[in-house]
Amino acid sequence: MAPAVRRKKRKDEIKVKIAPFRNLTDYKTCEDIQREAWQSDDIDVVPVPILLEAHRTGGILLGAYNSLGDMIGFVCSILGTIKKLSIQHSILLAVRAAYRNFDVGFKMKAAQRKEALKRKIPLITSFFDPMQPMNAYFALGKLGAWSDKYEENYCGETTRLTDRGMPTDRLLTYWDLESGDVSRRLETGPPRHDLKKEMKRQVVINQIEEKAPGLMHPSAIKLSCTEDHFLFEVPYNLPEIKNRDLGIAMQWQTKMRQTFRHYFRKEYRTTDFFVTAHDGHLRAFYRMDKKLKKSGTRR
């Protein structure tokens, strides 16, 4: 068996230290980072007292610090249970704007996983917005989490920039910290995808129609698929579409509700998200896998 290839260090990576919060100032800095990351009003900022209680009741709070010792990001999870199993539920992850795209969030999640395993906790859950392709790629593609639960308008109305104007639908993800697939993705990165090969192996249950440059419309969804694996295509630029035409964005959200809720009831789960270039265009896909009855998973 060939040894695993280690994830290559990116040329533009920066030196970041991930560590527990040092003092009350770090907790206060978290409020500022939230405002910057999500451009929300104070009503949607998790305040210092709640962060303190999360830490004191078994949660994991870690900060990311630059070479000068300034906090540039943080991750926060709270202690919970699922069927008597102790878990961490990750509720916040934010990075200052100037430090995005440097894998700071990835490093914080890797440290969060390490701390959870140190506490003998094998699972971290979290919610993300399926209308945000970057979040889908981070959770499903890079971290190797999976989901079989779709919540409509989970948060109600918020003042976060990404939520404005639409219901706050969310996918609940499960991050199996001891999974071999998770370990491989953290070590070597997400698998590479050749769309021509993928489409030979798997059915795509829908098509997208570009009626104006960069403005993709949804088509009918095939709801009768019984394959073990299939792909559900979404626009790679959903946030841009929302900014340009809220009506089309709402149509896409309706299609997501229809697709995920239908196939989750049919014992499928979404296990991956990838964006790949094809014929000069970027295309994005959720992968859906049928569960195995014996083990409960199919990856």
Buried (B, 14 or more C-beta within 10 A) or exposed (E): EEEEEEBEEEEEEEEBEBEEBEEEEBBEBBBEBBBBBBBBEEEBBBEBEBBBEBBEEBBBBBBBBBEEEEBBBBBBBBBBEEEEEBBBBBBBBBBBEEBBEBBBBBBBBBBBBBBBEEEEBBBBBBBBBBBBBBBBBBBBBBBBBBBBBBBEEBBEEBBBEBBBEBBBBBBBBBBBBEBEBBBBBBEEBBEEBEBEEBEEEBEBBBEBEEEEEEBBBBEEBBEEBEBEBBBBBBBBBBBEBBEEBEEBBBBBBEBBBBBBBBBBEBBBBBBBBBBBEEEEEEBBBBBBBBBEEEEEBBB
